[in-house]
Amino acid sequence: MRTQVGIVGAGPAGLMLSHLLHLAGVESIILENRSREYCEARIRAGLIEQWATDMLVETGVGERLTREAMFHDGNYLCFNRALHRIDFRKLVGKGVTIYGQQEVVKDLIARRLADGGQILFEVKGTNVYDFDGKEPKIAFQHDGKTKQIACDFIGGCDGFHGVCRPSMPPGVLTNFTRDYPFGWLGILSESPPPDHELIYAYNERGFALYTMRSPTLARLYIQCAPDEDIDDWPDARIWEELHVRLGGTRKLAEGHIVQKSVTPMRSFVCEPMQFGSLYLAGDAAHIVPPTGAKGMNLALADVRVLSRAIEAFYRKNRTDLLQNYSATCLNRVWKAQRFSWWMTQMLHRYNFENDFEMRRQLAELDYVTSSQAAATSLAENYAGLPME
Ligand code: DHB
């Protein structure tokens, strides 16, 4: 088999890369080790930055999103038993879209297949090699047979635990990491969210986030231990924490809990994001803590840069955009890292014995919600920094 771009991974990064390349007249094949059903059901965050929403609509994969998503002009920070609204629309003229990541995945898979795209699901033993030479290759097993794809470029879109990043030669990558002493316990509940916009709540007992997938389906998170045992959290305990952490600012309806999971918290960046003709994108190259929901947005930003660089190579024989891929992406990645870390450190309890930290966090929350300059900075980052 031969194609122009071999893509490892059918998450948002791999699928969007394939879609953008197709629109630019470039062929690709996607390899994915999971099943289509698994990819379409995998629950992740559900907040899309303004430019990314625009890109989905402008590139023809926003039809269902336009019909079903919720469009928010602001959100709330909750502390000291009061809600404080940040009005993104007024401050920076942008909003955010609430639409589950797996809905974006479903829409992209449907569109790639309708456009004749090739996605091979449930492949095994994927191995990328020769990307330092003229013709990179991907070997894998599919339908019980060993196969190989020769290509011009490899898109490493296979996530943090994928094979692409570890395939880089020793000494090429530098890793930057930061761990956090907590995780998020997340539930999906068949009940209305407490407000039609998101609430980020700082509380003495820890952080909580009240978001949603629809007006009747709440997505709720509470700060917990990083190694939290989900069996220690019967439904009644979860609801009790969610009520306490909302500080009486809104009524919280309880509902049937349809999903429960623990989200880990980590900051990670590898530099550079490329070597030879292997280009890493999305979680394969960087992880953000979930506060602010930058993960998928960064993945979409990476592949937009990569697809344009590959298009310029085929159309104009240009290699400068390809050479600059990593530097271009890392500029945005580090700003999103900074913002995700900043939101995380402002809203979570780190040391329950240290009241200095608590007073400092409350001062920061008060500042962010009372200073137009500070609120504008939050809004600008939250709704998404400009792409160009
Ligand atoms: C969601 C998750 C986030 O981490 C966030 O900051 C906002 C929304 C969500 O799942 O809807």
Boltz pocket constraint, residues with backbone or C-beta under 6 A from the ligand:
constraints:
  - pocket:
      binder: B
      contacts: [[A, 44], [A, 45], [A, 46], [A, 47], [A, 198], [A, 209], [A, 211], [A, 212], [A, 219], [A, 290], [A, 291], [A, 292], [A, 293]]
      max_distance: 6.0
